[in-house]
Amino acid sequence: MYKVKVYVTLRENVLDPQGTAVKGALHSLSYREVQDVRIGKFMELVIEKSERDIEELVREMCEKLLANTVIEDYRYDIEEVVVQ
């Protein structure tokens, strides 16, 4: 089994109105040190081992469903886990 952590973020050149709103809220709460906020998504998948290459499988899932590759970037970490 694999535990896969997928991180999806807006590309740098894409405006992030949600991040801007959070930054404004933090400033209104006196957290003036905050310079920028970018909002993203985090997903954790548990995937059974199969004959398919895990890297290829995760990349395919990200490209087809988990990330909108027109406006988002993604990265992932794969950890092999022992099932007891």
PyMOL CGO cylinders between C-alpha atoms (Angstrom):
from pymol import cmd
from pymol.cgo import CYLINDER

trace = [
    CYLINDER, 0.00, 0.00, 0.00, 1.02, 3.58, -0.59, 0.3, 1, 1, 1, 1, 1, 1,
    CYLINDER, 1.02, 3.58, -0.59, 0.04, 6.76, 1.18, 0.3, 1, 1, 1, 1, 1, 1,
    CYLINDER, 0.04, 6.76, 1.18, 0.17, 9.63, -1.29, 0.3, 1, 1, 1, 1, 1, 1,
    CYLINDER, 0.17, 9.63, -1.29, 0.01, 13.27, -0.23, 0.3, 1, 1, 1, 1, 1, 1,
    CYLINDER, 0.01, 13.27, -0.23, -1.02, 15.59, -3.07, 0.3, 1, 1, 1, 1, 1, 1,
    CYLINDER, -1.02, 15.59, -3.07, -0.58, 19.36, -2.83, 0.3, 1, 1, 1, 1, 1, 1,
    CYLINDER, -0.58, 19.36, -2.83, -2.36, 21.56, -5.39, 0.3, 1, 1, 1, 1, 1, 1,
    CYLINDER, -2.36, 21.56, -5.39, -1.69, 25.30, -5.60, 0.3, 1, 1, 1, 1, 1, 1,
    CYLINDER, -1.69, 25.30, -5.60, -2.61, 28.09, -7.96, 0.3, 1, 1, 1, 1, 1, 1,
    CYLINDER, -2.61, 28.09, -7.96, 0.13, 29.00, -10.41, 0.3, 1, 1, 1, 1, 1, 1,
    CYLINDER, 0.13, 29.00, -10.41, 2.12, 32.09, -9.45, 0.3, 1, 1, 1, 1, 1, 1,
    CYLINDER, 2.12, 32.09, -9.45, 0.67, 34.15, -12.32, 0.3, 1, 1, 1, 1, 1, 1,
    CYLINDER, 0.67, 34.15, -12.32, -2.95, 33.35, -11.32, 0.3, 1, 1, 1, 1, 1, 1,
    CYLINDER, -2.95, 33.35, -11.32, -4.74, 35.78, -9.01, 0.3, 1, 1, 1, 1, 1, 1,
    CYLINDER, -4.74, 35.78, -9.01, -5.82, 34.30, -5.69, 0.3, 1, 1, 1, 1, 1, 1,
    CYLINDER, -5.82, 34.30, -5.69, -8.82, 36.28, -4.39, 0.3, 1, 1, 1, 1, 1, 1,
    CYLINDER, -8.82, 36.28, -4.39, -9.35, 33.84, -1.51, 0.3, 1, 1, 1, 1, 1, 1,
    CYLINDER, -9.35, 33.84, -1.51, -5.74, 34.28, -0.43, 0.3, 1, 1, 1, 1, 1, 1,
    CYLINDER, -5.74, 34.28, -0.43, -6.12, 38.05, -0.67, 0.3, 1, 1, 1, 1, 1, 1,
    CYLINDER, -6.12, 38.05, -0.67, -9.23, 37.91, 1.54, 0.3, 1, 1, 1, 1, 1, 1,
    CYLINDER, -9.23, 37.91, 1.54, -7.43, 35.78, 4.14, 0.3, 1, 1, 1, 1, 1, 1,
    CYLINDER, -7.43, 35.78, 4.14, -4.47, 38.16, 4.12, 0.3, 1, 1, 1, 1, 1, 1,
    CYLINDER, -4.47, 38.16, 4.12, -6.82, 41.09, 4.70, 0.3, 1, 1, 1, 1, 1, 1,
    CYLINDER, -6.82, 41.09, 4.70, -8.53, 39.27, 7.56, 0.3, 1, 1, 1, 1, 1, 1,
    CYLINDER, -8.53, 39.27, 7.56, -5.19, 38.45, 9.17, 0.3, 1, 1, 1, 1, 1, 1,
    CYLINDER, -5.19, 38.45, 9.17, -4.13, 42.09, 8.90, 0.3, 1, 1, 1, 1, 1, 1,
    CYLINDER, -4.13, 42.09, 8.90, -7.42, 43.17, 10.50, 0.3, 1, 1, 1, 1, 1, 1,
    CYLINDER, -7.42, 43.17, 10.50, -6.56, 40.84, 13.40, 0.3, 1, 1, 1, 1, 1, 1,
    CYLINDER, -6.56, 40.84, 13.40, -3.22, 42.69, 13.78, 0.3, 1, 1, 1, 1, 1, 1,
    CYLINDER, -3.22, 42.69, 13.78, -1.06, 40.04, 12.07, 0.3, 1, 1, 1, 1, 1, 1,
    CYLINDER, -1.06, 40.04, 12.07, 0.71, 42.68, 9.97, 0.3, 1, 1, 1, 1, 1, 1,
    CYLINDER, 0.71, 42.68, 9.97, 3.77, 40.45, 9.50, 0.3, 1, 1, 1, 1, 1, 1,
    CYLINDER, 3.77, 40.45, 9.50, 1.88, 38.37, 6.93, 0.3, 1, 1, 1, 1, 1, 1,
    CYLINDER, 1.88, 38.37, 6.93, 3.08, 39.47, 3.50, 0.3, 1, 1, 1, 1, 1, 1,
    CYLINDER, 3.08, 39.47, 3.50, 1.15, 37.09, 1.23, 0.3, 1, 1, 1, 1, 1, 1,
    CYLINDER, 1.15, 37.09, 1.23, -1.31, 34.20, 1.39, 0.3, 1, 1, 1, 1, 1, 1,
    CYLINDER, -1.31, 34.20, 1.39, -1.90, 31.59, -1.30, 0.3, 1, 1, 1, 1, 1, 1,
    CYLINDER, -1.90, 31.59, -1.30, -4.72, 29.10, -0.83, 0.3, 1, 1, 1, 1, 1, 1,
    CYLINDER, -4.72, 29.10, -0.83, -4.38, 25.53, -2.09, 0.3, 1, 1, 1, 1, 1, 1,
    CYLINDER, -4.38, 25.53, -2.09, -5.72, 22.02, -1.64, 0.3, 1, 1, 1, 1, 1, 1,
    CYLINDER, -5.72, 22.02, -1.64, -4.29, 19.02, 0.18, 0.3, 1, 1, 1, 1, 1, 1,
    CYLINDER, -4.29, 19.02, 0.18, -5.38, 15.44, -0.48, 0.3, 1, 1, 1, 1, 1, 1,
    CYLINDER, -5.38, 15.44, -0.48, -4.24, 12.19, 1.07, 0.3, 1, 1, 1, 1, 1, 1,
    CYLINDER, -4.24, 12.19, 1.07, -4.78, 9.02, -0.93, 0.3, 1, 1, 1, 1, 1, 1,
    CYLINDER, -4.78, 9.02, -0.93, -4.25, 5.41, 0.11, 0.3, 1, 1, 1, 1, 1, 1,
    CYLINDER, -4.25, 5.41, 0.11, -3.52, 3.30, -2.96, 0.3, 1, 1, 1, 1, 1, 1,
    CYLINDER, -3.52, 3.30, -2.96, -3.14, -0.45, -3.26, 0.3, 1, 1, 1, 1, 1, 1,
    CYLINDER, -3.14, -0.45, -3.26, -0.05, -1.82, -4.92, 0.3, 1, 1, 1, 1, 1, 1,
    CYLINDER, -0.05, -1.82, -4.92, -0.68, -2.98, -8.45, 0.3, 1, 1, 1, 1, 1, 1,
    CYLINDER, -0.68, -2.98, -8.45, 1.26, -3.74, -11.59, 0.3, 1, 1, 1, 1, 1, 1,
    CYLINDER, 1.26, -3.74, -11.59, 0.98, -0.09, -12.60, 0.3, 1, 1, 1, 1, 1, 1,
    CYLINDER, 0.98, -0.09, -12.60, 3.84, 2.26, -11.75, 0.3, 1, 1, 1, 1, 1, 1,
    CYLINDER, 3.84, 2.26, -11.75, 2.78, 4.34, -8.73, 0.3, 1, 1, 1, 1, 1, 1,
    CYLINDER, 2.78, 4.34, -8.73, 4.41, 7.54, -10.04, 0.3, 1, 1, 1, 1, 1, 1,
    CYLINDER, 4.41, 7.54, -10.04, 2.64, 7.23, -13.37, 0.3, 1, 1, 1, 1, 1, 1,
    CYLINDER, 2.64, 7.23, -13.37, -0.66, 6.41, -11.65, 0.3, 1, 1, 1, 1, 1, 1,
    CYLINDER, -0.66, 6.41, -11.65, -0.54, 9.44, -9.34, 0.3, 1, 1, 1, 1, 1, 1,
    CYLINDER, -0.54, 9.44, -9.34, 0.59, 11.78, -12.13, 0.3, 1, 1, 1, 1, 1, 1,
    CYLINDER, 0.59, 11.78, -12.13, -2.31, 10.55, -14.28, 0.3, 1, 1, 1, 1, 1, 1,
    CYLINDER, -2.31, 10.55, -14.28, -4.84, 11.14, -11.47, 0.3, 1, 1, 1, 1, 1, 1,
    CYLINDER, -4.84, 11.14, -11.47, -3.51, 14.65, -10.90, 0.3, 1, 1, 1, 1, 1, 1,
    CYLINDER, -3.51, 14.65, -10.90, -3.60, 15.53, -14.60, 0.3, 1, 1, 1, 1, 1, 1,
    CYLINDER, -3.60, 15.53, -14.60, -7.09, 14.10, -15.19, 0.3, 1, 1, 1, 1, 1, 1,
    CYLINDER, -7.09, 14.10, -15.19, -8.95, 15.06, -12.01, 0.3, 1, 1, 1, 1, 1, 1,
    CYLINDER, -8.95, 15.06, -12.01, -7.16, 16.32, -8.93, 0.3, 1, 1, 1, 1, 1, 1,
    CYLINDER, -7.16, 16.32, -8.93, -5.63, 19.48, -10.44, 0.3, 1, 1, 1, 1, 1, 1,
    CYLINDER, -5.63, 19.48, -10.44, -6.76, 21.91, -13.11, 0.3, 1, 1, 1, 1, 1, 1,
    CYLINDER, -6.76, 21.91, -13.11, -3.40, 22.09, -14.87, 0.3, 1, 1, 1, 1, 1, 1,
    CYLINDER, -3.40, 22.09, -14.87, -4.38, 25.25, -16.76, 0.3, 1, 1, 1, 1, 1, 1,
    CYLINDER, -4.38, 25.25, -16.76, -4.29, 27.31, -13.55, 0.3, 1, 1, 1, 1, 1, 1,
    CYLINDER, -4.29, 27.31, -13.55, -2.86, 24.97, -10.90, 0.3, 1, 1, 1, 1, 1, 1,
    CYLINDER, -2.86, 24.97, -10.90, 0.44, 23.27, -10.15, 0.3, 1, 1, 1, 1, 1, 1,
    CYLINDER, 0.44, 23.27, -10.15, 0.70, 20.08, -8.17, 0.3, 1, 1, 1, 1, 1, 1,
    CYLINDER, 0.70, 20.08, -8.17, 3.29, 18.03, -6.37, 0.3, 1, 1, 1, 1, 1, 1,
    CYLINDER, 3.29, 18.03, -6.37, 3.05, 14.82, -4.41, 0.3, 1, 1, 1, 1, 1, 1,
    CYLINDER, 3.05, 14.82, -4.41, 4.90, 12.68, -1.91, 0.3, 1, 1, 1, 1, 1, 1,
    CYLINDER, 4.90, 12.68, -1.91, 4.63, 8.90, -2.01, 0.3, 1, 1, 1, 1, 1, 1,
    CYLINDER, 4.63, 8.90, -2.01, 5.22, 6.80, 1.08, 0.3, 1, 1, 1, 1, 1, 1,
    CYLINDER, 5.22, 6.80, 1.08, 5.06, 3.03, 1.13, 0.3, 1, 1, 1, 1, 1, 1,
    CYLINDER, 5.06, 3.03, 1.13, 3.11, 1.83, 4.16, 0.3, 1, 1, 1, 1, 1, 1,
    CYLINDER, 3.11, 1.83, 4.16, 2.91, -1.55, 5.79, 0.3, 1, 1, 1, 1, 1, 1,
    CYLINDER, 2.91, -1.55, 5.79, -0.57, -2.97, 6.30, 0.3, 1, 1, 1, 1, 1, 1,
    CYLINDER, -0.57, -2.97, 6.30, -0.97, -5.03, 9.44, 0.3, 1, 1, 1, 1, 1, 1,
]
cmd.load_cgo(trace, "trace")
